[in-house]
Amino acid sequence: MPNIVLFSGSSHQDLSQRVADRLGLELGKVVTKKFSNQETSVEIGESVRGEDVYIIQSGCGEINDNLMELLIMINACKIASSSRVTAVIPCFPYARQDKKDKVGESRAPISAKLVANMLSVAGADHIITMDLHASQIQGFFDIPVDNLYAEPAVLQWIRENIAEWRNCIIVSPDAGGAKRVTSIADRLNVEFALIHKERKKANEVDRMVLVGDVKDRVAILVDDMADTCGTICHAADKLLSAGATKVYAILTHGIFSGPAISRINNAAFEAVVVTNTIPQEDKMKHCAKIQVIDISMILAEAIRRTHNGESVSYLFSHVPL
């Protein structure tokens, strides 16, 4: 592919290298360092004049530092006369701060909108991300946004790794994920259920109500992300008490902060499956239940189609049933 340059931020270089390998490209030269006062410095090590630039940086690890690094890289390429700069953000930072939840929160920020503004002001011409926490975040941008889906990879994993998948039920751990689980259930031709949860405060679930029949079935919890894992672990207990024979969890973004790993180890999951939008090597050392799906092929194909002016939505509208 001529006139294309692929750069990696420091948040997830393994994923960036996988994408580059699939595209048959070398990652562009970039030097990132910090001054003694902790300011981020980025130096692009090759010409990008007239090039179609893609910068891969996931919203994980030191999120604020990595976000700032991405903004600086975008701006550096833009003022170096690149023809277009696309930010490839597998896990979008601050995506959960997408609205004001309560009437009284008049002074609460909508930080996902702020991040969208920052990316646009830095000079991004296009955003590629995956499984946004809320699809309305696309409307925060005045530039094109391609929200990719891990669904094809999830379907393949289920068919290849769960022998009883024809007798499974796809479960959403909250009402907000109903659309996601119905799509997967339809493609597998199985039933779905959902769990209504009420929170006392962030990261703390008060009560759960199961809507659907999971008795004598393999239950597969599907969600876009898991942070402290209180929700999915409570949901697993709820499903087993309702008669499920086995419980799996499949998550696009495995954040796994705080007590997440100990909770997963103590929960009755057969496996907790995540994609590699976030590095999982360290987490897997402490939890044998975590398995990883590689989504570099989806990202690479989206980049190839964008560069060649082809349809990205075709990737998902023509996935075999």
Rosetta blueprint (number, residue, H / E / L):
1 M L
2 P L
3 N L
4 I E
5 V E
6 L E
7 F E
8 S E
9 G L
10 S L
11 S L
12 H L
13 Q H
14 D H
15 L H
16 S H
17 Q H
18 R H
19 V H
20 A H
21 D H
22 R H
23 L H
24 G L
25 L L
26 E L
27 L E
28 G L
29 K L
30 V E
31 V E
32 T E
33 K E
34 K E
35 F L
36 S L
37 N L
38 Q L
39 E L
40 T E
41 S E
42 V E
43 E E
44 I E
45 G L
46 E L
47 S L
48 V L
49 R L
50 G L
51 E L
52 D E
53 V E
54 Y E
55 I E
56 I E
57 Q L
58 S L
59 G L
60 C L
61 G L
62 E L
63 I H
64 N H
65 D H
66 N H
67 L H
68 M H
69 E H
70 L H
71 L H
72 I H
73 M H
74 I H
75 N H
76 A H
77 C H
78 K H
79 I H
80 A L
81 S L
82 S L
83 S L
84 R E
85 V E
86 T E
87 A E
88 V E
89 I E
90 P L
91 C L
92 F L
93 P L
94 Y L
95 A L
96 R L
97 Q L
98 D L
99 K L
100 K L
101 D L
102 K L
103 V L
104 G L
105 E L
106 S L
107 R L
108 A L
109 P L
110 I L
111 S H
112 A H
113 K H
114 L H
115 V H
116 A H
117 N H
118 M H
119 L H
120 S H
121 V H
122 A H
123 G L
124 A L
125 D L
126 H E
127 I E
128 I E
129 T E
130 M E
131 D L
132 L L
133 H L
134 A L
135 S H
136 Q H
137 I H
138 Q H
139 G H
140 F H
141 F L
142 D L
143 I L
144 P L
145 V E
146 D E
147 N E
148 L E
149 Y L
150 A L
151 E H
152 P H
153 A H
154 V H
155 L H
156 Q H
157 W H
158 I H
159 R H
160 E H
161 N H
162 I L
163 A L
164 E L
165 W H
166 R H
167 N H
168 C E
169 I E
170 I E
171 V E
172 S E
173 P L
174 D L
175 A H
176 G H
177 G H
178 A H
179 K H
180 R H
181 V H
182 T H
183 S H
184 I H
185 A H
186 D H
187 R H
188 L H
189 N L
190 V L
191 E E
192 F E
193 A E
194 L E
195 I E
196 H E
197 K E
198 E E
199 R E
200 K E
201 K E
202 A L
203 N L
204 E E
205 V E
206 D E
207 R E
208 M E
209 V E
210 L E
211 V E
212 G L
213 D L
214 V L
215 K L
216 D L
217 R L
218 V E
219 A E
220 I E
221 L E
222 V E
223 D E
224 D E
225 M E
226 A E
227 D L
228 T L
229 C L
230 G H
231 T H
232 I H
233 C H
234 H H
235 A H
236 A H
237 D H
238 K H
239 L H
240 L H
241 S H
242 A L
243 G L
244 A L
245 T L
246 K E
247 V E
248 Y E
249 A E
250 I E
251 L E
252 T E
253 H E
254 G E
255 I L
256 F L
257 S L
258 G L
259 P L
260 A H
261 I H
262 S H
263 R H
264 I H
265 N H
266 N H
267 A L
268 A L
269 F L
270 E L
271 A E
272 V E
273 V E
274 V E
275 T E
276 N L
277 T L
278 I L
279 P L
280 Q L
281 E H
282 D H
283 K H
284 M H
285 K H
286 H H
287 C L
288 A L
289 K L
290 I E
291 Q E
292 V E
293 I E
294 D L
295 I L
296 S H
297 M H
298 I H
299 L H
300 A H
301 E H
302 A H
303 I H
304 R H
305 R H
306 T H
307 H H
308 N L
309 G L
310 E L
311 S L
312 V L
313 S L
314 Y H
315 L H
316 F H
317 S H
318 H L
319 V L
320 P L
321 L L
